[in-house]
């Protein structure tokens, strides 16, 4: 079986109405660009008829492959599932709601051929709701500060990645996965390209504010150790304040009267130990939490069904 030039990996959740148009526009764009391609549609436990539509698309065109996950594992594990199946020299990762335009793949691929191994799309005039844009910008600034790497809030999953990049990401087995951070971490020659970002026509975002907060916290903990060092700083900062308070209370003891005997030593001891315990427990809890998740060695996803008419 010939190796396709481009593989396209698309996690699918909550946007069944976009799939037919998406597949048609992908077919038109890729046919004009390369001789061989494949599109991998990963149904991430979508609670609608997305899987039926994916099977129909795959039956009509052998270049479309459907993966049906056994439940909703999340966007980034779904992307990982697609990456493990992708065979192309180049792999495009994009969303299914058509905010990422299939026609932009042409520009991404041409840019990659200039000598880059990653070309990530920068969304010009991002068309998400205001709250999501604000949260994304705030989170990326925070993550940039914590990780020491400059992160652009206009950059999402959309981009084209060489086989070397995909292999490197597939070799990373950790449970806490954020594709944009993994692709940046593995390195290789990378550049950005501005693309048009379209308003959402189909479905609605699958991320609630709580889920976005959870994803942000997981990303910070998994890709940066600064929160651990900040916890230490906060703990010893509190301890330092308690020592200053102790000094003040000793001076007060000799120059002013303290009505409750033993109050000074009790407050100083509680304040000092609170600071130390906050530092040590915070460090231990975060490390144990990550170790607990990683040592389970559970699969990142479970595929319940594959729709690949090339096997028939």
N, C-alpha and C positions, 0 to 999 in steps of 0.2 A: 504494500500500500504506500503510495507516494506521500512524502512528507509535505504538508501544506506550508506555504510561505508565511501566511498569517493565520493565527488562531484568535478568535474573539471570545472572551469569557464574560458572561453576563449573569449575575445573580438576579433571580426573579422573585419578587414578593409584592403582592397587592396591586399589580398593575396589568391585569390580563388584557385589557382593551388596547394596550400599546403593542402587543407582541406581533400581530400580523403586519402592522405598518413598519415596525422595527425590522422584522425579517426581510421585508421587501426592500427597504432602503439600504440595509446592509448588503443584500445581494447585488443591488445596482452599483453601490460604491465599490465593493470588493471585486466584482467582475471587471470593472474598468481599471483596476489597479494591479492585480496579480493573476496568475494563471490558476493557482490553487489556494483555497482557504477552507477553514472550518469555523463554525460558530457553535459554542457550547453554552446552552441555556440551562442554568442550574436552578431548579425549583426549590426554594428554601422553605418548604412547608407552607406555601401560600394557601390561605384559607378560602380559595375560590376555584375556578376551573382553569387555572393557569397551566396545570400539568396536561390536561386534555388538549389545550391549544398547542403546547410545546410538542406533544406527540404528533399532532396533525401536521405541524410545520416540518418536523423531522421526517415524516412519511412522504411529504411532497418533495423534499430536497435532501439528498443523502449527505450534503455538506453541513447540515444542521444536526446537532447531537443534543439530546435531552438527558439531564441527570435529575432524578427525583430524590431528594433527601428524605430520610424517614421522619423528620420533624423539622421545626424551625431551629436551626443552629446559630443563626445570625449572619449578617452580610459578609463579614470577613472570613469565617469558616467556609461559607458558600463559595467565595472567590477562590479560596484554597482548593476546594473540591474541583473547581474548573481548571485550575492551574495544574493539578496532578494528571488531568486527562489531556490537556493541550499538548499538541505535537509540533506546532509551528516553529519556524525559526524566529518569528516575532509573535508576541502575544499582546493583544489589546484587551484592556479591562475597562468596562463601562457599565453604567446603570441601564435599567430596562425601560425607564419612563420617558425616554426621548428628550430629556433635558440635555443629555449628551447627544450630539447629533452624529449619526453614522457617517455623514459626508466629511466630517473633520478627520476621520481616520486617514484619508488621503493625504492631508497636510502633515499629520503626525508621522506617517510612514516616510514621506519625502524628507522630512527633517531628520529622521533617524538615519537615513541613508547618507547624510552628510558626515557621518562618523560618530554618532551617539548611540549608546546602548540603552538609554532610557530617555524618552521624551514625554514629559507630563504636561497635561493640559491646564492652562491657567484660564479660569472662567471669567471672561470679560463681562462686566455688568451682571454679576451673579443674580439669578432670578428666584432665589429662595425667599421664604417669608422673612420678615424683618427680625423676628426673635431668633430664628435659626442662624441668620447671618451674624447677628450680634454675638450669639453664643460661640459660633465658630471662630470669629475673630478674637474674642476674649480667650478662648481655650488655646488657640494656636500661639498667641502671645505668651500665655502661661507656659505652654509646653516648650516653646523656644527658650524661655528663660531657664526652665528646669533642666532641659536636655543639653543645652549649649549648642543646639543646631537651629538655624533659622528656618522657621516653618511658615509657609504662605497659606493664609486662610482661603485664598481663591483656588487652591489646588485640592482636588479630590482624588478619586480612584482612577479617573479617566486618563489613559496614557497608553503608550506602546513600549514594550519591554523585550529586550533580546533574550534568546534562549539561556544565555549565561545568567542573566538576572533571575529568570524564572526558576532555573535549577537551584540557584543559591537560596531563594525564598522557600522552595519546596524542601530544602535540606534543614530548615529551621522548624523543629517540632513543637515549640512552645504553645501552650494553650491560649494565652492572652495575645490575640493577633489583631493588629491594625495594619492593613495592607500598605497604606501610604507611608507609615513609619518603617515597616519592614523594607520596602523598596528603597527608601532613603538610606537606611542603615547598611544595606549590602554594598552600597557604593556603585562603582562603574561610572562610565562617562555619562553625565546626566545634563539635560537642559530642559527649559520650559518653553512652551509655545502657547500664545494666546488663542483662544477659541471662543466662539459665540455660545453662550449658555441660554437655553430657551426656557420660557415659563412652563410650568407643569400642566400638561393637558390631560393626563390620565392618572387616576388614583390619587393617593395622598402619601405624604412621607410616613414611613413605617417606624420612625424614631419619635417617641414621645420625649418631652423635656427630661423626664426622669431617666430614660434610657440613654439620652445624650450625656447626662451627667455621669451615669455609670460607666459609659464608654470612655469618657474623658478621664475619670479617676483611674480606671484600669490601665489606660494608656500611660498616664503619668507614672504610676507605680511600676509598670512593666518595663518602661524605657528610660527611667531616670532614677538615680539614687539620691538626688538632692532632697526629696521629702524626708528621707531617713536622717540626713545630716541636719536638716532644719529642725526635726524633732529633737535631736540632741541639743541643738543651739537653744531651742525654746526651753528645754528642761533645765539646762545649766543657767540660762538667763533667769529663770524663776528662782533657782537656788542662789544666784548672785544677789537678786533683789532681797531674798530672805536674809542673807548675811548683812546687807545694808540695813535692813529693818532691825536685825539683832543689834547692830552697832548703835542705831538710834535709840533702841529700847534700853540698852545698857546706860547710855548717857542720860536718858530720862530717869532711870532708876536712881542715879546718884544726885540728880539736880531737882527732880520732881518726885512726888510720892506716887506709887502704884498701889491701888487699893486691893487688887486681887493677887495674892502671893502665888507664884508658880505660873502665872499667865504668860509671862515673857518667854520662859523656856519652852512651854508647850506650843505656843504659836510659831516660834522659830523652828522647832523640830518638825512640826507638821508641814510648814511651808517648804523647808529644805527637802524633806523626804518626798513631798508631792512632786517637786521639780525633778528629782532624780528618778523616781518611779515613772513619771511621764516619759522621760527619755528612754529608759530601758524597756519598758513594756511596749512602747510604740515601735521600737526597733524590732523586738522579738515578734510582736504580733504581725507586722508586715512581712517579715521574712518567712515566718511559719505559714502564713496565708498563701504566699506564692509557692513555697516548697510543697505544701499540701496539694495544690492544684496540679503542679508539674509531676509529682511523683505518682499520681494515679495512672499515668500513661494511657489515658483514654484516647480513642481516636478523635480527631478534630471534627469529624462528620461521619454519618452513616448513609450510604446510598441504598435506597430500597429498590430502585428500578432505573434502567438505562434504556433510552430510546435511541438506537443507533442503527439505521437501516443499512449501513455498510456491512453489518454482520450477517444480513439475511442473504 
